[in-house]
Amino acid sequence: MRIKKYDFIKLLLAFTAVVSMASLPANWQNVTGHTLRLSFIETLSWIEPFILSLIALFIGHHKQRFMAEYRSLSYYLKIFITFFSLSLFYLSLNATIVTSLFSVQKLTTTVSYVYQPSNPLFSLFWLLMLAPVLLRLFEQLNDNVKKYLSIILLVLGTLTTLIIFYFNRYLHIIDYTWFIWLLLVMVMDSTDYLQRDNRNSVGQHVYQILSLVVTFLILIGLFLGRYFSLKYHFAMPQVFNLHPFGLLNLILIFLFNRSFKLSHTNLTGSQLINKFIMPFIVIFIFGNMWQEISRDWWMRIAKLQQVMTLPTSIAMSWFIFRIILTFMFLMVVAYVWQKGFNAIDLRNWNSGWINAILVAIVIPSSFFILQLSNVSFRFASLQKMDRFWIYLVNILILLTLYLVILALVNRYYISLGLYSLAMAIISFANYQKVILRNEPIVPLDIKNIVILPELIKMADITTQQILIGVIGLLFIIGLFILLQHILGAKKAFSLPIRFVFIVFAALNLGFWINFLPKLAVQWSTDNTSHTVSTNPIMVKLHYININLIQPQAHYNNNGSALGFLSMVKVEIMDKPSEYSEATMNQIATKYEKSAAQINDSRSRNISDQTVVYVLSESLANPSRIPGVTLEKDPLPYITKLQNESGGLLDSLGYGGGTANIEFETLTSLSMNNFSSSLSIPYSSLVPKVNFLPTIMQDFKQKNAIHPYTGLTYQRNDAFKKLGFQNFYTLTNGTKTVKYQNKLGNSPYVNDRSSFDEVLELLKQTKQGQFIQLSTMQNHTPFLSSYYNKNWPIKDNLTTASEASLNAYTVGINYTDNEVKDFIQKINQMKRPITIVFYGDHLPGIYNWKDDNSAKLKAYDNILHQSDYFIYSNFDSKKVSKKVASPNMLTPLMLEKTNSKVSPYYALLTQLAKKTPAVERDKYMGTDGNYLNEKKLTKKQKQILKDYELVQYDVSAGKNYLSDKAFYKTK
């Protein structure tokens, strides 16, 4: 039989091995498909041991080539690397696009073949590892010793068979016995006891026949033991219902042994493994890693029959189709690994096949690490088979990025090293941003690279750590270059091919950027996708249009790579179906009348007064958090003012989102209406529009204060466009803050200095003016080393959370004292001044000891409730909305100060009075709990619809209202 014919038989056996693998369950107690699958198991359970037996025969046939590897360290290393690299490859796929969960147990499968006899790979691995030694030892024995040793092996085989009959309920006994059987087949075949013998000795023939009979009985015993074990786990109807093919196993092995002859070749033992045994290594490792895939297939057959009422034949056809696809995939993998290890044998380190093996491991692994860096990533999401295709697309996008690096560098090992290093840095940066702001890296963050030093400070990374990191990066890059030099690897591709890679990458990335559905938000309380894609391809890929402002859920469900690309092309808003010039004229008329009615009862103009908006960084009373008990309120004064004229603020952020909440407050536009891809309006909206309504537009004097860098979120450019005359910062503003004192060991300017900066501006003019202050004192991180003070707390949070909470609570208590002092100084001023004070979001420090994920979900509404109050130093109306969203603060302030409104603020006044707070597509009632959209009245829905139309008109529409004095106060 020639090699080509053997290759055909090898592929046929490999296909049957895939079929057999699909039939056997990972958990014997959990079989779906029942009768159909039991029949499948009875029919095909013999194939796995049969294949292993053939491999043992194959090794015995070529004993000379394997014995030659006796002292070859490279032989043993190649076997281990082959198994280990394939295991890593399947593990990386398993952890990204396969149905089963990633776990520590799954991680151990990368080396479990070394020590776990219940793993079928154990027998295959140690058979290959021990073959040179055992065959050489057996070869050195004289004929009589060989004969007696063979008899001993047969006796041991017989005893193990009897043990199996006695302990047939225990599968692990059978696993040990199969390994003994394989060694027996290998050694006996190497001594020609199962081959044709030309000697005429009657004793020899008798012995050969006896050996064959005993071996046959051992094999039959093994199969019956395997059958009885299956029967113990499954309710099989008859004892002798085992498929006849199982009983023919020895005959098939014998016939294969008699007919197989390999052409003359100089292949070594390791090359024989690479050429003839590699497909089976690939299949068995695949089966070991992906055991749950067969369960998924059988469940889908049952579902097809139950839901679609398909006949069994059609469901089975679909099943076989899946098996064929799997077989094709495994053969491609086997081919790549064969080529790669052949290149290793030839020491051709510049081979693209070696690189392909490394890429196949690194790229999926990098995607998994990138997903983990989103923190809230749930392993359970990997159980959904419909995530397979969308995660596969993510991996292909990452592969595209690697090809770009390869095209630029043109060195395999350096390129792969640089890609791995880049993904590690990106994952770390992404993790830090999620920790700091509860949001992954988005395209607009690339612009923030100019404020990298400030971002590093926020992440609590010391100069020493930065230095160590830089040195480490340089050292790693040096290792890549050294490895490339040692291996003597040359340039990978010619210039035209590199150019093709660049063009392909540009087309691929551009395609997805323009092809992906928009992430538009619609009014709803449901937390699922509402913008159903009309793109049939994305529907088939199960792409989920997450409509949350924060893109974290989007990245988790659709993958970080696709999520990032979907936000490159920023969509401001989807056009409402009712939007037209006629509709906007009707809205203008409607709210002009409303403004006139409101203004009839109001006597003040806001431009004659002084208004100070104070965004207090991360301020929210911890006493509302379940499981946290404070011996005393850290915010007694703020709570007093809050009860008089204020309430809770429904914040879109948790741990971050300051700039967006500040934007909502200044413009009264809701982030809830914008597209999810518009993650930071200061960067992606303000530069594109000629006009946005703001509370500042009625004031002649308007200044902003932020005692940090002005570059964050491009505030310096955005504030200038919005109309601020001066922006007081530490760096990159129009002016530098005068007061820069800090509290304790904190690196941030304290609140006293920030309030002193406001008072300084108030002293400069007695005319009406607007001041926007965004503080920094209570910015993350919250370190116990900041203050020499503790706050009595009882909680069931983690140790790290408790330490952060303690420092945070001390900090906000200082804020409370400074607010009291600030208000007292405001009261001494003899002109009308109003303070709108609010916490932008909660600090992202709350992690419970038990069931943290479930509690974060259960307490979602509470974790988005900060505090606000509106205070005037003159007699004013008491205004209280128990739960407000940031876009409602200005109309509430105008009501409290008895100030006249424009039609725009007339609309917002109705919004604040008559509708609940809304952020993140969730309506929050006056009790702080979420409301269902169905509970909204027709009038409330109409106000929300009018508001959405106005917001679209001014931000993404044709600005029909800008020419109608809609935003001007009469």
N, C-alpha and C positions, 0 to 999 in steps of 0.2 A: 504493500500500500504506500503510495507516494505521499509526500508532505502535503500537497494540495488537497488530496482526498482526505487526509487526516484532518486538515484544517476544516473541511466541511463537516466531518463528524464532530470535531471539537465545538463548532458553532451550534450544531444540532443539540449536543449535550448541554451546552451553555444555555440554550433556549429552554430546554426542559428543566434545567436548574432554576431559571427565573420563574417558570410556571409552578414548580414545587415550592419555591420560597413564598409565592403569593398564597399558597394554600395553607401553610402552617401559621397558626396564630402566635402572637407574642405572649399572650396570656391564655392558657388552656381553659380557664374558667369563663372566658369572654369570647364566645364564638358567635358571629352574626351570619345570617344566611342559613343556619341550621341544616336542614336535610341536604340542601344543595352543597353546602360547604363541607359537610361530613363526607359526602360522597367524593368530593374533590380530594379531601385529605386521605381517604382510604385508597384512592386511585394513585396518588402521587407522592405519598410520604416516603416511598422507597428511593426516590431519585437522589436525595442529598447523600445518603450513605453509599449509594452506588457510584456517584461521581468521586467521592473521596477514595473509594476502593480502587477506581481506575487510576487515580493519581498515584496511589501507593504502588500499583502495578507498573505504572510508567517509570517511577523512580527505580524500582527493582530491575526493570529492563535495562536501564542505563546506569548500572551501578558503577561502571568504570569512570564515567564522567563525574558522578557525584563523589566517588571516593577521591578523585583528584582534587576536590575542594577541601580535603581533610584539614589542611593547615592554612587555608586561605581566609584570613580575617575579613577581607572584602566580601566574601561570599555571605558570611553570617550578617555582616552589616547591611548588605543589599537586601537581604530578606527582611530584616527588621525595618529598614527604611521604607521598603515597599509597603509592608503592612501598615506602618505608622503613617506614612504620607497619605495613603488612600483613606485611612481612618480619619485623619485630619480633614481631608477633602469632604468626605461625607458628613463629618461633624459640622463643618462650616455651612454646608447646605442644610443640614438638619436644623441648625440654629437660626436659619434665615427663612427658607422657603418651604420647609417640609411640615407635615401636619403634626408630628409628635413634639412634645415639649422638650425644651432644653433643660437639663438637670445635671447635678453632680454625677448621678449614675450614668447619664448619657456621656458625660465627659470621660468617665473611666473606660468607656468602650474603646477609646483610642489605644489602650494598652491591655485591655482585659484578655485578649487572646494569649497573653503571656502566662496568666495565672488562673484562668477561669475555665475548668473543664466543661462546664455546661455550655460554653460558647463553642459552636462548631468550628470556629476559626482556631481554637486551641489545638485541635487535632491536626489541622492543615499546617499551622505554623510550626509546631514541634516536629511534625513529620519531616518537613523540609530542613529544619535546623539540625535534627539528629541523624538524618540520612547519611551524611559523609562519615560520621563517627561509627554508627552501628554497622553500616555496610562494611567499613574497613575492619572493624573488630571481628565481624562474622567471617570475612574473607580470610583472615589470618588463622582461623581455626582449621584443624585437619578435618577430613571428611567424616570420620566417626563422631567427632565432637559436634560437628554440624548436624549430623543425623540425630544424635541424642538431644541436642538443644532444640531441634525442630520438634521432636516428640514432646519435650517439656512445654514448648510453646503451644502445641496442640492440646495438651492436657490442661494448661492454664486457660486456653480458650474454651474448652469444654466446661471447666469449673465456673468460669464467668457466665457461661450460658445458663448453667443451673442456677446460679445466683440471680440472674435476671428473671428466670421463671418464678423464683421464690419471692423476689422483691420487685415484681413487675410494676408496682405502683410508683416507684421512685425513678424519675427520669434521669437523675444525675448519675445513678448506677450505670445506666445504659450509655451515658456519655463517656464514662471511663472505659467501658467495655469496647466501645467503638474504636477508641484510640489503640487499645491492645490489638484489636482485629486488624487495624491498618498497619501496625508494625509487623504483625504476623504475615500479612499479604506481601509487604515490601521485602521482608527478609527471606521468606520462602521462595518468592519469585526470583530473587537474586541468586539463589542456590539451585535454580533450575528444577525444583520439585513440582512446579506447576507448568513447566514447559516440556517440549518434546525431548525425549532422552533416547539416544541411539544405542545405548548399552543394552545387552541382552540378559542382564542379570535378573533371574526370576525374583530374587529377594528385593532387588531395586524396584521392579515393577509392582510387587506386592506392597512395598512401602509407599510407593507413589500413589497407588490406588487408595491405600488406607489413609494417607494424608489428605487426599481429595475428599474422601467420604467424611472424615472428621471435620475438615474445614467447611464442607457443605453443611454439616449438622450445626456447626458453630454459627454459621451465617443464618441458617433457618431459625436457630434459637434467638439470635439477635433480632431478627425481623419479627418473630412472634412476641418477643419481649417488648419491642417497640409497639407492636399492635395492642398487646394487653394493656400497656401504659395508656395508649390512646383510648382504649375501651373503658379504662377506669375513669378518665376525664370526660368522655362523651358516652351518651347512652346509645351505643351501637346495637342494632337488633340481634345479630347473630355472632357467635364466637368465631366462626370461620368465614367471616365476610370480608377478610382481607383480600385485596385485589390480587389476581394471579401474577401480575407483573412483579409484585414484591417477591414472590417465591422463585421467580426466574432470574433473580439478581445474580446468583452465582454463575448460572449458565451464561448470562450476558458477559460477565467478567471473564469467564473462561474463554468464550468465543473471541472476545476482544483481544485477549492475551495471545491466542493462537494465530490470529490474523494480522495483528499489528506488527509492522516492521518499519522503522524509520530509515529514511535514505541516509547514505553515508554523509556525515557532516562533522565538522571540527568544533561544533558548538560546545561550550563549557556547561557545567551544571547550572550555573546562574543564568546563562543564556537560554538553556532549555526551559527553565522556570519562566523566564520572561516571555518566551515565544509560545509555549504550549499550556502553561498552568496559569498564567496571568489572568485570563478571562474568568476563571473560577475563583481566584482570589478576589477579584473585583466584585463578583456576584455575592460571595459569602460575606464580604465586609459590608456591601450594600444591604444585604438581608439583616445583618446584625445591627446596623445603624437605623434602618428604616422599617423595623418590624411592624410599626403601627400603620404603615401605608397599606398593607394587605387588609387590615381591619377596615380602613376607610373605603377601600374598593368594595369589600363585601357589603358594608353598610349602604353604599350607593346602589348596589344591585338590589338590595331589599327595598330601598327607597323608590327606585325606578318601578319595581313591581307593585308597590303599595300605592304610590302617589299617581304614577302615570299608567298604572294597570297594564304594563307591558308584559308580554309572555316571557317565560324563562329564557327561551332561545335568544331573543333580542337582548335581554339584559346580559346574558353570558357572552354574546357577541361583542357588546360594549366592553365587557371585562377583558376579553381576549385582546381587544384592540389596545387597551391600556397596557397589557402585558407586553405586546409587541413594541409599543413605544418605549417602555422601560428597557426591553432587551436592546433596542437600537441605541438608547442612551448609554447603557452599560458597555456595549461594544465600542462606542466612541471613546469612553473613558479608558477601557482596556487598551485600545490602540494608542492613545496619547501616552499612557504610562509605559507601554512597551517601547515606544519610540524614545521616550525620555530616558529610561533605564538602559536602553541600548546605547544611547549617547554617553551615558555615564560609564558604561563598560569600555567604550572607545576613548574615554576621557576627552570628549568633544564638548568642552564647557561652554562653547559659544552656540550650542544647539538651541534652537527655538523651542524644541520639545521639552527640554529641562525647564526652560522659562515658563512653558505652558503649564507644567505641573505646579510650579511655585505660584503662578498667577491663579490657578484654579483653587488653591488653598487660601491665598492672601485676600483676594477680592471679596469673596463672600464673608470671610471673617471680619474684614474691615467694615462691611455693611452692618454686621451684627453688633460690633463694638460701637459704631455710630448710632445705631438704634438705642443701645443701652445708655448712651450719654444723654438721652432725652429724659432720663430719671423715671418718669411715669410710664415708661414702656412696660407693657405687661406680657410676660411669656405666654399667657393664655391666648393672646391674639394669634400666636403661631399655630394654634390648633385648627384654625379655620382654613380649610383647603382653598377657599376662594382668595386667600392672600397669596397663593403660590405665584400667580402670574404677575401680580403687581410688584411683589418683592423681586421677582426675576428681572423685571424691567429696571428696578433700582440697581441691581447688580451689574446689568449691562451698561448702565450709565456710568457707574464707577469704573467699569472696564474701559470705557471711552476716555475717562480722565487719565487712566494709566497709560493708554496708547498715546495720549498727548505728551506725557512726560517722556515716554520711550522715544517718540519722534524727535523731541528736543535734545535729549541726552544721548540717545542712540547706543546705550550700553544696558544690557539686560539687568545685571545685578544692581548697578547703581540706580537705575530707573525704578526697579521694584523696591529698593530700599528707600528711595526718596518718596515714593508713593506711600509706603507704610508709615514713614515718619510724618508725612503731611496729614494722613488720616488720623494718626495718634494725636497730633497737635490740634486738629479740627475737633476731634471728639472731646478732648480735654477742654478746649475753649467753649464748646457747645454745652458741656456739663456745667462749667462755671457760670455761663449765662443763665442756664435753667435754674441753677441754685440761686443766683442773684435776682433774676427778673421773671422766673417762671415762664420763660419763653426761649425756644431754641434760636440758633443763628438763622437770620433771614438775609436775603440779598442786600438790603439797605445797610446792614451792619458792616459791609465792606467799606463804606464811607467813614465808619467810625474808627478805622485803623489809625487815623491821625491822632486819636486820643487814647492810644494803647496804654501809655503810662498811667493815665487816670483809671482806666478799666482794670489794670493790674492791681492798683491800690484797692479798688472796690472788692477784688477777689481775695484780699488779704494774703497776697504773695509778697514775701520779703525780698529785698535786694539780693540777699545771699542766695535765696532759692532761684531767683532769676539768673544770677551768675552761674550757679550750678547747672541750671537748665540749658543755658547757652553753651557752656563747655561740654555738656553731655551731648547736645545736638551736633556740635562740631566733631566730637569723638566718634559718634555713630556714623556721620557722613564719611569721616576718614576711614572707618572700617569697611564701608561699602566700596570705597575706591581701592583700598588695599586688597579686598577680596577679588575685585575685578582684575587687579594686577596679578595676584597670585595664580588665579585660574587661567590667566592668559587669554581671557575672553576679548574678542575684537569687536569692531563695530557691528551692530545688529543688522541694519538695513541700508540700502542705497538711498540717495537723496530723493528720487522719485517716489519710492515707497513711503518714506517719511512724510512727504508732501501729501500723499494719499491719506495717510493716517490723520493729518491735521484737517484736511478737507472733510473727511468722514466724521471726525469729532465735531467740527463746526456744524455740519448738516444735521447730525444726530441731536446735539444739544438744542440747536435752533428749532428743529422739528418739535421736540417735546415742549419747549418754551411756548411755542405758538399753538400746539396741538391740544395741550391740556385744557380741560374745562375751566371756566372762571370760578373763582371762589366767592360768589356773591351771597350776601346775607339777606334773609327775608324775615319779616316779623313773625315770630312764633315762640312758643314756650317749649316746644319739643327740642330735644338735644341731639336729634339725628339729622341726617342730610335732608335738605329741602330743595336744593337746586339740582334737580335730576338732569343728568347729562343727556343731551340729545345725540352725543357721539356714540355710535354703536360699538366702536372698538373699545372705548373706555368702559362702557357698560359691560362688555364681555370680560374685560380685565378686572372687573369688580372694583373700579376706582371709586372711592367714596368722596363725595363733595362735602367735606366738613365745612360747616358755616359758622365756625366760632371765630371770634376776633383773635384769640390767641392761637397760633398755628401748631401748638404742641400735639393736639389730638390729630391734626392733619398729618403731621410727620409720623406719628405712631401708626396710623392706619394705612397710609399710602407710601410710607418710606421717606427717609430724610432726603434722599437724592431727588425724587420726584417732587416732594414737598417744596424743596428749595427752588427747583426750576419753575414750579407753578407760580412762584411769587416774584420771579424776575420781571415778568411783564405785568405791571401793576394795573389793575382795573379799579377805578374809583368807586363806581356804583353801577349796578344794573339799572337800566332804564325802566321805570315803572310803566306798566301798560297804559295807564291813564294820562301819561305826561303829554301835554300839548300846550300851545299858547293860550288856547281858549280856557283850558282847565286852570292854568296859572292865573289868568285874568280873574276867573271866578274866585280863586283863593285870595287874590289881592283885595278884591272888593269885600269879601267876607271878613277879612281880618282888619281892614281899614275901619269898618264899622265897629268891630270889636274893640279896636284901639280907641276910637272916639268915645265909646261907652265907658271904658276904663278910665280914660283921661278926664272925663267929666267929674269924677270923684277924687282926682289927685291934683295936688297943688304944687309939687316940687319938680325941678329939673335936675336930673342926675349930674349934669355937667357943672352945676354950681356947688356940688358937694365933693368930698374926698372919700374915695373908696379904696380900701386895701384888701386884696385877695391874698390870703396866706395858705399856701400849700405846705402842710406840715408833713415832712417825709415820714412815711410808714406809721403814722400815728393812728392807733386803734386800741381801744381799751381791752386788755387781755381778760378781764373778768367775764366777758361774754363767752369765752371759749370753753366748751364742755371739757370737764376734767381738770380745769385750772381754778384753783381757789386762792384768792389773795386776802390776806388779813386786813388790808385797807385799800381803798381806792387810790390808784396812783394818779388819777386825773380828777380830783375833787372840784377844782374850779371850772375846768372845761365841762365837766358833767353838769354843773349848775347852770352855766350859760346854754348848754345844749338843751336842757329841760325847759328853759325859758323861751328860746327861739332857735330851734334847731332839730336835730334828730340823727338818724343813721344815714350814711351815704352808701348807696349800692355801687361798689367799685368794680370795674371790669378786671382789675388786676389782683393778683395774690403774690406778694413778694416782688412785684415789678409792675411796670406800666405807667410810671409817673408822667412821662411826656404826653401820653395819650389822654390821661385824665386831666392834666393841665389844659390841653387843647380843648377838650370838651367843655371845661369850665369857662374858658375865655371866649369861645365861639358859640357855645350852646348847640353845637352840632354833635350828634351822637355817633360814636364809633360803631354802635350796633347797626347802623344803616350802611356803613361803608363795606366794601369788599374786604374779605379776609386778607387778601394780598396787600391791601393798603395798611400795613402794620404800623407805620409811623407817619402821620400826616405832615409833621414838620418837614420831613425829608421828601416825601413823595407827592404831597398835595399842594402845600403852600407855594412852592416855586412854580407850579403850573397854572395857577389861577391869578386873575387880576384883582379879585376882591373876595374877601370872606367877612361875614358879619362878626363883630367883636364888641364886647362891652366897652372897649377903649375908644371906639370911634366918636363918642359924644364928648370926649375930654380933650382939652388942649395940651395938658401936661400928662404924660404917660411914661412911666419908667418900670423897668423890670430888674429884680435882684435875684441872683443865684450864686451863693458863695462857693462856687466850684468852677469848672471850666465851662466856657460858653459854647464849646464845640459839640457837646453831647447832644445827639439827635439833631444837629445843625440848628440849635436854638438861636445862635447868633444871627444867621441869615433869616430864619423864620420870623424872629421877633421884629427885625427891621422891616420885613415885608408886611407884618401885621400892624405896624404903626408905632411901635415903641421908639421913643426918641433916644433913650439911653438904656444900656444893658450892663448892670454892675455885676462883675464876676471877679474871680481870682485871676483867671487868664482868658484871653480870647473874647473879651467883651468890649464894649465901647469905653467903659471906665472900670477902674479897679475898686473893689469894696474897701472902705476905710477901716472897718472893724473886722478883725480876723482872729479873735481869741478862740481858744479851744477848751473843751471840758475834759479834765483829767488827762488820760493818755489817748484820747480819741484823736484821729487824724483830721476830723472835720470841724469846720467853723461852727461854734455853738449857737444856740437860738438867741441868747442874749445879744450877741454881736449882730445877728440878722435883724432883730427888732430895733437895735440901736441904729442900724443903717436906714431902716424905714423912718425912724424918728428924725434922723438927719435930713432926709428928703422933705419931711413934713415941715421942718423949720425953714426950709429954703423959700417956700412960697405959701401964701395964705389962700391962693386961688384954688378952685376945684382941680383935683388931679386924681389920676389912677395909678396905683402901685401894685405890681405883681411880685410877690415874694415866694420863692421856692426854697425851703430850708434844707439843711444837710445833716444836722446833728444826729438824727436817728436813722441814718442810712446804714445798710448792711456793710460789713459784718458786725455782729454784736458780741464783742469779746469781753470776758470777765476782767481782763486787765485794764479796761478803759476807766473804770470808776472804783474808788476805794469804799464801796458801799454795796450792801446786799438788800434784797427785797424779800420779805417772808412770802414764800409761795408753797402751796401744796398742789401736786399734779401727778398725773400718770403718764407724763411724757418721757421720752428717752433722755438719757443723761446729757447728751449734747444739746438737745432742745431745751432742757431745763436751764442749762448754763447760759444759753443765748437769751432765753426769756428773762432770766434774772437781770442780765446787763441791759436788755431792752427796756424792761420795766423801770429800772433806775433812770434811764435816759429820758423816758417820756414823763416821769415825775418831775425832772428838772424842767422839761418843756412846760408843764402845767404851771410851775412857779413863775417862769418867765412870761407866760401869757398873762397871768394875773398882774404882774408888774407892768407889762406893756399896756394893758387895758387901763390901769390906774393913770398912767401917763397920758393916754389918749383922752381920758376924762377931764384932764386939766386943760386941754386945749379948747379954746373958745370958737370953734367952728365945727360944722357938722361933719363927722367922720364915721364911716361904717366899716366894720371888719367882717369879711366873709372868711371864716377859718374852717379848714377841712383837712382830714387825713386822706392821703391819696390812695393808700391800700394797706393791707396788713403785712407785717413782715413774714417772709416765708420760712418760719422757724418751727412750725407746729408739727411735730411727729410723735405719734403715740407709741407706747411700748407694745401694745397688742392691737392687731387688726388695723394697722395704720391706713392701708389703702381703703378699706371699707369706711373708716371714720372720716377720711378726707372727702369721700364721696357723700357721706351722710351729712356732714357739716358744711357742705359747699356754700350754702347761703350765708352762714355765719362767718366763714372765712373771706367773704366779700363785703363785709359790713364794717366800714370805718365810721368816724364821727365828724359831725359838722355843727357849726352854729353861726348865726348872723347877729352881730352886735352893733348898735349905734350909740354914740355918746350924747344923744338927744332923744327927746320923747318920740317914740316911733311905735308903729303898730306891731303887736306880737304876731310873728309868723312862725308857724310850726308845721312841718311836714315830717311825719314820723320816719318815713323812708323816702329819700330822694335820690335821683341819679345826678351826676355832675352837671349835665346840661340844664338842670332845673334851678341851679343856685342863683343865676343872674335874675330870672323873673321873680324868684322869692325875695332877693335883695331889693329889687325895684318896688315890690309890694310893701316891704317893711319900711322903706324910706319914703313911701307915698310919692314915688316918682312916675312921671308920665312914660308911656311906652310907645314904641313904633309898632306897626302891624306885625313885624316879625316877633317882637317880644309879647305882643298880644296873643299870638299863637302859642308861644312858649308858656305864657301865663295859664292858658287853658290846659296845656300839656301838664304843667306842674300841679294844677289844682285837681284835674279830673282823671288823670291816668296814673297807673302805678309806675314805679321806677322800672327801667328796663336796661339790662346790660347782658351781653353774651347770649342773646336770644331767650332770656328768661325774665319774666315779669315778677317783681317782688312786691308783695302786698304790705300794708301798714303794720302787719304783725311780724314782718321780717321773713315770712315764708314765701315760697314760690307759688304763683297763681297759674292756673291753666288758661290758655288763650280763650277757651270757650266761655270763661266767666266774664270776659270783657263785654261791655255794652256796645250797642251799635254806635253810639255817640263817641265812645272812647276809641273805637276802631277808626272812625272817620277822622278824629283829631290826629291819630297816629299816621294815617294815610296822608293827610294834608302836610304833616311835618316831613314825612319821607319825600314827598314831591318837592317841597321847598328846598330840602337839603340836596336833592339831586339837581335841581335847577341851578343852585349857586355853586355847586362843586363840580358837576360833570355835565350839566345841561347847557341850555342856550342863554341862561341869565335873563329870562323874560322879566323877572321881578326887579332887576337892578335899575331899570329905567322908570320904575313906577313909585319911587320913594318908599318902597316896602320896608326898607331898613332904616328909614329916617324918622326921628321923633318930631312931631309937629308941636 
